[in-house]
């Protein structure tokens, strides 16, 4: 039963390949409307100047992403002892000690 299904599937696949060879890419309907962009836009910039402006903006955005990533890494990086940020950890330890002392006072 499984072999028969495999044969039927192979036959259907080969038939679709055979029929697909008759459909040429040139047979597809082409609905392209060709437009010629203006040499200068409303602000007096040419296409090359607009592209240059986009490239500069992308470079600025890339620099912002790199700087913000480096700053985030710098603030959250572990030091040699495996502790993240020493000042932050000291504040957390002090806060935990205060909470522990308050809990001990409440428990008495």
C-alpha positions in Angstrom: 0.0 0.0 0.0 2.8 2.4 0.9 4.7 1.6 -2.3 1.6 2.3 -4.4 1.2 5.7 -2.7 4.8 6.5 -3.3 4.5 5.5 -7.0 1.4 7.7 -7.4 3.1 10.6 -5.7 6.2 10.2 -7.9 3.9 10.1 -11.0 2.1 13.3 -10.0 5.4 15.0 -9.3 6.9 14.0 -12.6 3.7 15.1 -14.5 3.8 18.5 -12.8 7.4 18.9 -13.8 6.6 17.9 -17.4 3.8 20.3 -17.6 5.8 23.0 -16.0 8.4 22.9 -18.8 5.9 24.2 -21.3 5.2 27.4 -19.2 8.0 29.8 -20.1 8.7 32.9 -18.1 8.0 35.0 -21.2 4.4 33.7 -21.2 3.7 35.6 -17.9 1.7 38.7 -18.3 3.8 41.8 -17.6 2.1 44.8 -16.2 5.1 47.1 -15.7 4.6 50.8 -15.9 7.8 52.6 -16.6 8.2 56.0 -15.0 11.1 58.3 -15.3 12.0 59.9 -12.0 12.4 63.6 -12.1 16.0 64.9 -12.2 15.4 67.2 -9.2 12.8 66.9 -6.5 10.9 69.7 -4.8 13.8 70.6 -2.5 16.2 70.8 -5.4 18.1 67.5 -4.6 19.1 65.0 -7.3 18.6 61.3 -6.9 22.2 60.8 -6.0 22.0 63.5 -3.2 18.9 61.8 -1.8 20.7 58.4 -1.7 23.7 60.0 0.0 21.4 61.5 2.6 19.8 58.1 3.3 23.3 56.5 3.5 24.4 59.1 6.0 21.2 58.5 8.1 21.8 54.8 8.1 25.4 55.3 9.3 24.2 57.5 12.1 21.6 55.0 13.2 24.2 52.2 13.0 26.6 54.3 15.2 23.8 54.9 17.7 23.1 51.2 17.9 26.8 50.3 18.3 27.3 53.0 21.0 24.2 52.0 23.0 25.1 48.3 22.8 28.6 49.1 24.0 27.2 51.2 26.9 24.8 48.4 27.9 27.6 45.9 27.8 29.8 48.1 29.8 27.2 48.6 32.5 26.2 44.9 32.8 29.6 43.2 32.1 31.0 40.8 34.8 34.3 41.8 36.3 37.2 39.4 37.1 35.4 37.9 40.1 32.3 37.1 38.2 30.3 39.9 39.9 28.5 42.2 37.5 28.7 45.8 38.7 30.4 46.2 42.1 28.6 49.4 43.2 25.2 48.0 42.3 25.9 44.7 44.1 27.0 46.5 47.2 23.7 48.5 47.3 21.8 45.2 46.8 23.7 43.6 49.7 23.0 46.6 52.0 19.3 46.5 51.1 19.1 42.8 51.8 20.9 43.3 55.2 18.4 46.0 56.1 15.4 43.8 55.1 16.9 40.9 57.1 17.4 43.1 60.2 13.8 44.4 59.9 12.5 40.8 59.6 14.4 39.7 62.6 13.0 42.7 64.6 9.5 41.9 63.6 9.9 38.2 64.4 11.0 39.0 68.0 
